[in-house]
């Protein structure tokens, strides 16, 4: 089973931060302007998803250590990344650059971890991002889906970057 000790510090940082980056990408992908309630809902959904995801994936040592790292650092990193992504909106492809960073974490895992650990980590990462996408209802219709088209698009981009 892969663990933190398998990775050099730079690779570990990329792996441990990828769930936060993925969640921030989804949150920023459907930015609704000045609606801070939506952002707060997404941040809260991410925090709550970590508890649920520990129950679901915590038996995988690698995922458990990533969750420990996120808890140790706090989810304030989510806020910083969201602000950074939002501030770089003038950049041609701020979200795509972040998606590439998530893909790099997947490539590191493919190279170092066994297939089972890599697969569990990737599923965990997508579940964390999906929790953010599902945080608030989109649209005006009662029967509208909880994930917007933009969020759905970026979830697929994340999956593609992780070769899922």
ZAMARGU-4260 file (C-alpha; in steps of 0.2 Angstrom, whole numbers, plus 5000, padded with zeros to 4 digits):
<rodrens>
0) 5000/5000/5000 | 5007/5017/4995 | 5009/5030/5009 | 5016/5047/5011 | 5034/5040/5013
5) 5034/5034/4995 | 5034/5051/4988 | 5047/5065/4989 | 5041/5081/4997 | 5036/5090/4981
10) 5027/5075/4974 | 5018/5073/4991 | 5013/5092/4991 | 5005/5089/4974 | 4995/5074/4979
15) 4989/5081/4995 | 4984/5097/4988 | 4975/5090/4972 | 4958/5087/4981 | 4958/5105/4987
20) 4963/5111/4969 | 4949/5100/4961 | 4936/5107/4973 | 4942/5125/4970 | 4941/5122/4951
25) 4923/5116/4952 | 4918/5131/4964 | 4926/5144/4953 | 4919/5136/4937 | 4902/5141/4940
30) 4906/5158/4949 | 4890/5167/4950 | 4897/5184/4953 | 4894/5192/4970 | 4884/5178/4977
35) 4895/5173/4992 | 4881/5162/4999 | 4885/5150/4985 | 4903/5150/4989 | 4900/5147/5007
40) 4889/5133/5003 | 4902/5125/4992 | 4916/5127/5005 | 4904/5120/5018 | 4900/5105/5007
45) 4919/5102/5004 | 4922/5102/5023 | 4907/5090/5026 | 4912/5079/5012 | 4929/5076/5020
50) 4921/5067/5035 | 4910/5056/5023 | 4925/5053/5012 | 4936/5047/5026 | 4922/5034/5030
55) 4921/5028/5012 | 4940/5029/5008 | 4949/5030/5024 | 4954/5011/5024 | 4966/5016/5009
60) 4982/5022/5018 | 4986/5035/5005 | 4969/5043/5005 | 4969/5043/5024 | 4986/5052/5024
65) 4979/5065/5012 | 4964/5068/5022 | 4976/5070/5038 | 4986/5082/5028 | 4971/5092/5023
70) 4965/5092/5041 | 4982/5097/5048 | 4983/5112/5035 | 4964/5116/5037 | 4953/5120/5023
75) 4959/5138/5023 | 4969/5132/5008 | 4953/5130/4999 | 4949/5148/5002 | 4966/5154/4996
80) 4965/5143/4980 | 4948/5149/4976 | 4954/5167/4978 | 4969/5164/4967 | 4959/5156/4954
85) 4946/5170/4954 | 4960/5183/4954 | 4968/5175/4938 | 4952/5176/4928 | 4961/5188/4916
90) 4973/5173/4913 | 4968/5164/4897 | 4965/5147/4906 | 4966/5148/4925 | 4955/5133/4927
95) 4964/5122/4914 | 4980/5126/4922 | 4973/5119/4939 | 4966/5104/4930 | 4984/5100/4923
100) 4990/5101/4941 | 4977/5088/4947 | 4982/5078/4932 | 5001/5079/4937 | 4996/5072/4954
105) 4987/5057/4945 | 5003/5054/4934 | 5014/5054/4950 | 5002/5041/4957 | 5003/5030/4942
110) 5021/5031/4942 | 5024/5027/4961 | 5008/5019/4969 | 5000/5003/4965 | 4985/5003/4953
115) 4972/5000/4967 | 4979/5014/4978 | 4979/5026/4963 | 4961/5021/4958 | 4955/5024/4975
120) 4963/5041/4977 | 4956/5046/4960 | 4939/5041/4965 | 4941/5050/4981 | 4947/5066/4972
125) 4932/5066/4960 | 4920/5063/4975 | 4926/5078/4984 | 4924/5089/4968 | 4907/5082/4965
130) 4902/5086/4983 | 4906/5104/4979 | 4897/5104/4963 | 4881/5097/4972 | 4882/5110/4985
135) 4868/5121/4978 | 4854/5120/4966 | 4856/5128/4950 | 4843/5136/4939 | 4826/5142/4942
140) 4816/5126/4940 | 4811/5115/4954 | 4816/5100/4944 | 4833/5107/4939 | 4849/5097/4942
145) 4860/5101/4957 | 4876/5101/4946 | 4877/5115/4933 | 4883/5112/4915 | 4899/5121/4918
150) 4902/5111/4934 | 4898/5095/4925 | 4910/5100/4911 | 4924/5103/4923 | 4921/5087/4932
155) 4923/5078/4916 | 4939/5088/4913 | 4946/5082/4930 | 4941/5064/4926 | 4950/5065/4909
160) 4966/5073/4917 | 4966/5058/4929 | 4963/5046/4915 | 4947/5040/4922
</rodrens>
